[in-house]
Structures are given as C-alpha cells and as structure tokens.
C-alpha cells in the first residue's frame, strides 16, 4: 500500500509540474500553500486548517480492477486522488482524505465480472459501507462538518448513499454521496465525445475511448499506449467494452473539466458555500 501511495504522489507531482509549465493552476500556489491532501499534513497542520474554516472533507473512492491490456489496475485510485485534489483546490475550504482502494467488485469464488482477471480485488458491500461510515465519522470527530464520498467507479454508488444515510442518522455532521462526480462522465462527457464524432460502441462502458482518454489526461503513465489496438481487439472477453484506439489526453480533458465543474457546483450547493470569484 505504501508503494501505491508513493506512486500516486509521484504521478500527482509530475502532473502538477506539467500543469505549471502550461500555466494551469496547481494544487499548491507559488507562495507554498499547504497541500490539500490530509496524508501530506501533520496532525496539528490539519487541525489548524479545520479550525480556520476548512470544514469540508472529500473522500476519494477508487478500486483495484482490471481494465484490459492497456490500463493499469490502479486506474480509479490515481484518478480519484488527482481529481479530488483539483476539486478541493477550487473549493478553497476542503481537504482530501486518503483514497479508498478496496471496493466491491463482485463474487470472488466462483469469480464473476472483473474478478475473472488477475489483480482485481473485491470486498463485501457490507464491509465497504462500514469503512465509508467509519471514515466519515472519524473526520467528523475532528471538526469536519461535511464529508463527501467521491466514487470513481459506477458499481458502488448505491453503497455511498447507504453509508451517508447511516452517518446522518447519528448526527454530529453531514455525509453526502456526491453522485454528480460520477454522473458527469456518464452524461455530459459522453455528449461531448459524441459531438466530436464518436459513437456509443467506441466510447464504451469500460476501458473504451472515454475511460482510456480520462486516464491519458490524468495519468498517462498508467496507459500502455502501444496496446490500445490490442485493447480494442480484446473485447468483453478480454475485459474491454469499447474501442480505445482513438483515445487521447485532449478528449480526456473534456471529462476532467466536466467532473471538476459538476462536483464543485454540487458541493457548494449542498454546503451553501459561495463561489469566491463571484462574491463582491
């Protein structure tokens, strides 16, 4: 797990450096602003931020699953980590908890779905929901008022809602299943791709054009670009639903923008926060 966390940090740092070169805002300002990632702060540093008004916490949820021959197993984890950071930076009053990488992926024995492929890890839904609930309650204990679950995978969206409801039933703070985060990739992003001439079969449902393009935009090192054609040939029996051949970082950026914009708007609406850029 330590190796995977370090990998996320190296990749996030590399992407931040690239963004800086392109004059795109990064997670830390030129003045050396503290990281939005909790695991990169000390306990007193985090407490000071919460006391100063950073009372929103984002819990990025990924998953460890196969994505054909051309995308790494940690795809969802890296994407959720980077996207949550960008969302937190835009909000200005949020911090990001460590990524939850263990999620329900279906039956283990006999294996079903993604569990048919090496590297996929699955836990029971009850254990997953309990982990989300305990994570939110832990954050609430330290002064966080609103906890948002950001799920990068479609299979556990209902579990996010169940866990949030359990937290809210016990009071103290509010938990939210941020469904807008995932829905942005299913509606607006798909519409953007269709306007550029890509059809449903190519866009795909898993490891196709849309999925692969998102990874190219956020974590190009996690895509085996030389195997995109192999991914297209693999088909459902090879863990791919769609055609990643024409995937690109440019197309993926359309999805990144959709996810960040939709998430920020939904969080501000849920918390009653204002857009700083629109305040007088």
Buried (B, 14 or more C-beta within 10 A) or exposed (E): EEEBBEBBBEBBEEBBEEBEEEEEEBBBEEEEEBBBBBBBBEEEEBEEBBEEEBBBBBBBBBBBBBBBBBBBBBBBBBBBBBBBBBBBBBBBBBBBBBBBBBBBBBEEEEBEBBBEBEEBBBEEBEEBBEBBBEBBBEBBEBBBBBBBBBBBBEBBBEBBBBBBEBBBEEEEBBBBBBBBBBBBBEEBBBEBBEEEEBEEEBBBBBBBBBBBBBBBBBBBBBBBEEBBEBBBBBEEEBBBBBBBBBBEBEBBBBBBBBBBBBBBEBBBEBBEBEEEEEEE
